[in-house]
Amino acid sequence: MFIVVFGYNNNMVIKAIKNMSIKKLSGFLFLYVVITACSDDKIINHKLLVDCDNHYRAQSYLVALKNCETAAKKNIAQAQWLLAHIYRYDLAALGARPDLAFEWYLKAAEAGLTAAQTFVGESYLYADGVSRNYESAFSWLSKAADNADTQAEFTLGQIYLNGEGRDKDISSAIFWFNKAALKEHSMSINNLAWLYATSAKGGFFNVKKARYWSQKLKDNGLQDPSIIWDTKAAVFAAGGEFDKAIEYQNKAIENLAEDVEESLLIEFQKHLEAYQNQQAWKE
């Protein structure tokens, strides 16, 4: 038994035991029991997580719900994360439960799962499954951003850009957008290009930087590429290229979704009017 755990040969074990006092031998046996129990728990927990993850990946969500809940109750953070997803997105077709989803996201976040910390922060920010709480949102997003989570960095940028629970601070917004943009986060790149092209105050207007980030913008894969074209138009206008700005702004307007909010359509039309009048857009 001792050979399996500690790798000693028989003679070494027998000699060690003979030379031990009763007190030392008791301590030695206690340590072995503890190590064995911890090892057994790790094996059991690993199997629980594998069962949870395999059924989740296979989209057997009803089975995954049961297995993930068993594992989640064992404080396995990844299982808590997957269980929260099942409740949030109603994957088991039992009715969405954003409140239960938040509870499990929170447990996973408290266990140190970075992605869950971001989810909890955004849940507090957007009142998703829990009451809005800007301080809690900022706290959890900051934890995730400290672990270099790209989405958390972007959302912190949004908080400072929009003044949500914090004073509006373009410098801090640029700081966080830049971190996410360096990891090719599309909307962070977009926001940097927009801010450098349209900022009228604070000394942030910079055509060179606006062009740099604009050139990195790609409209593929986005739900609404019109946002990208609107930003590119602003960058062209900032550099005095009004024909290009008009071309891209028309493209942005023409490709807006049919059910677009009227306020966004009006905003895009105002941008176009400014470029037609040979004026860059400023905010």
N, C-alpha and C positions, 0 to 999 in steps of 0.2 A: 504493500500500500504506500509506504513511504518512498519506495523507489520510483513509482509512477509520478508522484507529486514533486519530489525534490531531486530526483536523478542520482541518488547515491546507490552504491552497490551494497549487497547484503552485509558484508563484514563491517563496512563503515557504519551502517545503521545500528547493527548489534552493538558495536563498540561504543557508539554515541549514547545509546540507551543505557548501557551498563554504567557509564560514567556520569549519568544524570542523577541528580537528587530527585526525590518525589515531587518537590515543588517545581523544579525545572521541567520535569517530565510532564506534569499537569499543564504547565504553560505551553509546552511544545504541542501537546495533543489539542489544546484549545485553539492554538493558532492554526493547526491543520484543519480543524472543523470549520473555522471561520473562512479560511481560504477555499475549502471545498464548497461551502454554502454559497459564497460569492460567485464562484465559478459556475455552479448550478443555476443560480439566478440569471447570470449573463446568457447562458445557453437557452434558458426558458424564454427570456425577454427577446433574444434574437429570433427565436422561432415564432413568437407572437408577432413581431414586426414583419417578418418575412411573409407570414400568412396574410396579414393586413395589406401589405404592399402588393403582393402577387394578385390578390383578388381585386384590388383597386385598379391595377394596371390592366387586368383582364376585363375591366368594366363590369365585374360581377358585384355591383354596388350593394345589393342587399346582404350578401355574404360578407363583403368588406365592412359594411356598417357594424355587423356583429363582432367580427374579428378585430377591427380597429378600436372599437369601444373597449373590448377586453384588454387590448394592449395599452390603450390610452389611460385606463384606470391603474395601470402599473407605472404610470408616470413616464412613459416612453414618448418623448417629444415629437418624433416624426409621425407616430401613430395619432397623436393628438392633432397634428397638422392635417393629416389626411381625413380624419374624422370630421374636423371642422369644414373641410371642403365639401364633404358629402352632405352635411347639413346646409351649408350656405347655398350651394348650387342645386339642391334637391336631386342629387344624383341617384338616390334610391327611390325616387318618385313617391315619396311619402309626405310631401309638402315641405317647402323651404322653411328652415328654422334659423333665421339670422341671429336670434338671441343665443341659441345653443352653440351655433358656429362661433360666435364671439367668445363664449366661455372657454371653448377648447383652444381657440387661437391664443387667448390670454394665458392659458396654462402652458402652452408650447413656448410662448414668448418669455414667460417667467423662467422656463427651463433653459433659456438662452438660445432658442432657435431664431436666427436673424430674420428670416423671411416672415416668421410669425410676428416678430416685433414690428416690422413694417406694416403688416396687415392690421395689427391692433392700433397702431398710430393712425392709419388712414381711417379705420372704423370710428375712432374718436373724432377725427377731423370732419368726416362726412356724415356722422350720426347713423352709421350702418350697423344695426344690431345692438346699439348702445347709445345713450344720450351724448350729444356733442360736448366735448370737453377739450378745449384748445391746449390747456397745460399738459394734460395726459397725452394728447396727440404729439405735442412737441417733444415730450420726454421720451416716448417710445420710438419715435422716428429718429431722434438723436442717438439713441442706443444702437439702432440698426445702422445708421450712417457711420457711427464710430467703427462698425465692422465692415465698412465699405460697401453697404448694400446700395446698388444703383438707384432703385426705385425710391428708397428713403431719401437719398440725396436730391433727387428730382422734386419730391414732394416738399422737402424743406425749402427748396428754391421757390416753389409755388406759394408756400406760406408767406415768405418774405416779399414776394412779388405782389401778392394780393392783400397783404396786411391782415392775415387771418390769425387773430389771437396774438399778433405781434405788430409792432409798428412797421409800416411799409418801408423796406430797406433794399434798394436796388443793388447796392454793393454786396450785401449778403446773398441776395438772390443769384447774382452772377457767380459768386463763390461756389454755391452748391450746384448750380447748373453746369458750371465748368467741370466739376468733379465727375458728374454723370456723363457729360458730353465726351469726356476723354475716354469713356468706355462705350462710346457710340450709341448713347441713349438718344433716340430720334427727336423727341420733343424738347429735350434739354438743348440740343444743337439748334433746333428751331427758335427756342426762346432767346438764346444768346444772340443769334443773327438779328432777331427782331429788336431786342433791347439796344444793341449797338447801332442799329439803323434808325431807330425812332426816338431815342431818349433825348428830350429837349433840355433836361436839367441834370445837374450833378456831375457834368463832365464825362458822361458815359458814351456820348455819341462818338463813334469811331468807324468810318467807312471801311478802312482796311480790315478791321476785325470782323465787321459785318459780312464783308465779302468772303473772308476766310471760312467762317462758319456756314455761310450760305452755300458755298461750293461743296460742302460735306452733306448737304441735305439731299435726301432721296425720298421720292414720293411713293415708292413701291412699298406695299405691305401696310400702309396706313389706312385706317377706316375712312378718314377724310383728308385726302391729299390737297384739297383746296386750301387748307391751313398753310401748307408748305408753299404753295404758289403765291398766296397772299404775302407771306414773309419775303419770298424772293422778289416780288414786285416792290416791296418797301425798300429792299436793299438796292435794287436798280435805281429807284428814285433818289435815295440818299446819295448815290454817286452821280446824279444828274442824267442818268440814262432813262429818260421819261418814255421813249417809245417802247423800250423793253418792259418798263414798269406797267404801261397800259396793256401790253400784250399779255403779261402774266396775270394782271388783275382781272382782265376779261376771262381768262382761262379759269381763274379761281371762282368767279361768279357763275360761269356756265356749268361748272362741275359740282356746285353745291347740291346737297341732297334735296329731294323734292319736299321733304318735311322739315327743312331747316327752319330754325327759329327766325322770325322776322327781324329781330334785333341784329342778328349776325349778317343777314342780307343787307340791311341798311348800312351797317358798318363797312362792309366790303364796297358798297356803292359810293360811300363817302371817300374811301381810299382812292377809288377810280377817278372821282371828280377832282381830287387834289392833283393827281398825276396829269390829268388832262389840262389842268391849269398850271402845269410846270412847277408844282410844289411838292416837296417831299412831305411824307406824313410824320408828324411829331406828336408825342404824348408827354 
